[in-house]
Amino acid sequence: MATAVQTLEKLERRITITVPMDDVKAEVEKRLKVRARTAKAPGFRPGKVPMKMVAAQYGYQVETEVLNDKVGRAFNDAATENNLRVAGFPRIEPKGSEGATEGLIAFDATFEVYPEIKLGDLTKAEVEKVASLVSDAEIDKTLDILRKQRVHYHVKGEQGAHGDGGPVQTAQNGDRVTIDFVGKIDGVEFQGGKAENYPFVLGEGRMLPEFEAATVGLKVGEAKSFPLTFPADYHGKDVAGKTAEFTVTLKKLEWAHLPEIDADFAKSLGITDGDLGKMRADIKANLEREVSGRAKAKTKDSVMDALIKVTELDLPKALVDQDIERLSDMTRQDMLQRGMKIGDVPFPPELFKTQAERRVRLGLILAEVVKANNLQATPEQIKTQIEEFAQSYEDPQQVTKYYYSDRRRLAEVEALVLEENVVNYVLGKAKVTEKPVAFDELMGNNAQA
């Protein structure tokens, strides 16, 4: 039984739930008798422990379970009776002795309800639809990256199938060098300041600039000394901000040989007959698939921003708090998988608040748009999406089986299709501006070698 619903704030409500004490006692006794069948105590055979001892040992725990069950059911019944869509979980607290009715236990349930969502006029929304082209220049750039990924090195000065590295026999950017180095501060070697046969490629920025500058121009066997002042924020606290005197000795010098773009190179990329035209077409298709995905993602962001602007709703704090906790857990798991030791230190909720608010807001808006316009994902759409995913794998059939074998994975695909349905619906209503984006800008760091 529940009292009338009290409105506390915009979305916050409260109802009073009462549970008959006799019902609680009867259920507690029933459960204790079940527990007594297997209860153990010193001096008694299992199942032969006196009920008084069973009640003393398990009574509080069982009573708590019974109250939780009955209050939970009573709350669900009250929410159903009052047509309440509860957002998150209720906060249930005993009412206390004031206003209590004999024979009843009373609780206050405080909770939030889902908001009313007022979708605005989508014909007034402004959306940018991103587009980008894949030209021969992008294919050439990708080929250059693929060549560099397959680079191999030869000792400078030694004649081989690919030559001897040219007339310049000193270390240059792009060469792989192997060095010995030793560093001293005030004439004393320090931990981590010495290494032998240490390889790196000049110009890649793996070493501090002073190291690279000192190594460039050296011949094998030559040494060079130079001062190096460690940055104040250097990860090695013992040397941060201090100046060391380093000596570097070049032990080995190798030049980079990039493979030619020929039939063998094409075969290494999976083109069985080595046809260069097929290779370029294959690269273009892969790039266009990637470009299409990124362009869709940016267009989707624009659509979501537009939906937020034209929609009015109040955010349930309970849902935001739940999403903050979810984002915090995801971040913690990600950091642990990366090998970072973070212990049990909690993340400040403020770190995720803005992101959580946007996610919750969009989730509510999307659900309303789907419901109002019958944009549910169809089995055919889900199948098409999975087949699209599978295209980029060697065994598409195995990928399809991977998704259909797990309801959770299938639900993730369904969510993507729902989003795409909403995006297409909004694009058909809103004021759409085509926005050309340069390939490099769209691809970001992935466009760099």
Summary of the structure (lengths in Angstrom):
residues: 449
radius of gyration: 34.0
end to end distance: 68.6
largest distance: 102.6
contacts: 1199
relative contact order: 0.11
helix: 47%
strand: 22%
